[in-house]
Amino acid sequence: MRRQSRAQWAAVDHDWTGYALQPSSAKKFLLVEKQHVVRYARAVSHWEKELVATIIFAITYILISGRQLKILPLNRPAAALLGAVLMVSTGVMTPERAYRAVNYDTIVLLLAMMLISAYLYLAHFFEWAADVVLGFSRSPERLLLYLILTSGILSALLVNDTICLMLTPLVIAVIRRGKLPLLPYLIALATSANIGSVATLVGNPQNMIIGHFSRIPFSEFARALVPVALVGLAINFVILRFGFRKILRKAVIQRTPHTIPKLDSGLFAIVCIVFVSIFAGFVVGLNLAWTALAGAALVMVLARRDTHEVLKLVDWHLLVFFAALFVVVDGLSDTGLPDTIYSHLRPVFGSHVTTQSWNLAWFSVAGSNVFSNVPFVLVAGHWVERFAEPELMWKVLALATTFAGNLTIVGSVANMIVVESVREHLEVGFWDYARFGIPITVLTTSAGVAVLLAFR
């Protein structure tokens, strides 16, 4: 009897233990609820991160687009740096992710081209070139043409912002010495620097970024965009000559005795030889950044100049600006917002390559003037691979974001450099520039896209 009782109790105990080990309805409910809470927390966390990243991105872009807030009166590099710090400090991205976000190829390439430009400046090349242009010019119209060609060609070989920084004081001196009106020539300097810079991957910062992400060979890019730049420079000359025809006809170049620093032929020869070697490396497909930096380092060794003097001429503010901007844009990209924006815009661009080219061009012109061209390229670059012909679209993006800089005074850094440099001699109003900038932008962009489509 006892044995049977014990056996029965053992069976009951076994059944109860098995039942206890099975998840009850309450346990199942709590488990499901816990899973829902975790998923909800993750969703909220992602949503919060996306919101924070978007707010940081918006504030940064408002500040760098020239719309300074009273409570945050920051310039562009400081605004971009603040945005980068906020992206990390708010947890949108880790410090390690922020370091990886910086496109060092673009930074190094920009630094190298600035160093080479600095050595040309120390060789007094820009003073010599400005004087030669004035000497060959028999009329104000001819001077306008030569200035457009000089600015455009130099900007294709070096960085357009650097060319404007180096040439503007010299052009002002040459024009004032010749007793000529400043406005036509300064607008020509800025607009042709923007137009000419589209020709190569080293002409401007946005082209450098496009070259890095698209992997288009230097020679292939130049083959497609050099004709676009030449057509653009021709249109620029026609518009400015027509717009200033009355002023230019009345003007007479007055040649007065003057002295300029003698060209340092030895340093100039060194820079030219190294520069040709750098471009040969570009053409054969070597890494753009390190080829240019190797050339700059070689000039440093051969020139035997105090490097402190050279490094003072580097625009460190611009390098900080771009490095920080890479972090800000990458923080936004991690949220997937650029992809969401593209999904809504995709029907607008169309499906045929011709339609996509025109629509992307005009959208880029508008976007570059709202957000500035480099930030716009960093965002729009995520969309290009989804178009019918990605390589063509990279070229359209380069063309449109570059030519967009001519629309208004604040359209590009090159414009602002010229306008700020001439402020003590001439106040250039918004409409003074825009009445030429708008037709120049519209016609050069239209002609450029047509050329790309015709010869693709």
HELIX and SHEET records of a PDB file:
HELIX    1   1 ARG A    2  LEU A   21  1                                  20    
HELIX    2   2 SER A   25  ILE A   64  1                                  40    
HELIX    3   3 ARG A   76  SER A   89  1                                  14    
HELIX    4   4 PRO A   95  ALA A  101  1                                   7    
HELIX    5   5 TYR A  104  LEU A  122  1                                  19    
HELIX    6   6 PHE A  125  PHE A  136  1                                  12    
HELIX    7   7 PRO A  140  LEU A  157  1                                  18    
HELIX    8   8 ASN A  160  ARG A  177  1                                  18    
HELIX    9   9 LEU A  182  GLY A  196  1                                  15    
HELIX   10  10 SER A  197  ALA A  199  5                                   3    
HELIX   11  11 PRO A  205  SER A  214  1                                  10    
HELIX   12  12 PHE A  218  GLY A  243  1                                  26    
HELIX   13  13 ARG A  245  LYS A  250  1                                   6    
HELIX   14  14 SER A  265  VAL A  284  1                                  20    
HELIX   15  15 LEU A  288  ALA A  303  1                                  16    
HELIX   16  16 THR A  307  LEU A  311  1                                   5    
HELIX   17  17 TRP A  316  SER A  333  1                                  18    
HELIX   18  18 LEU A  337  PHE A  349  1                                  13    
HELIX   19  19 VAL A  353  PHE A  371  1                                  19    
HELIX   20  20 ASN A  373  ALA A  380  1                                   8    
HELIX   21  21 VAL A  384  ARG A  386  5                                   3    
HELIX   22  22 PRO A  390  PHE A  403  1                                  14    
HELIX   23  23 ALA A  404  ASN A  406  5                                   3    
HELIX   24  24 ILE A  409  GLY A  411  5                                   3    
HELIX   25  25 VAL A  413  SER A  421  1                                   9    
HELIX   26  26 PHE A  430  ALA A  454  1                                  25    
END                                                                             
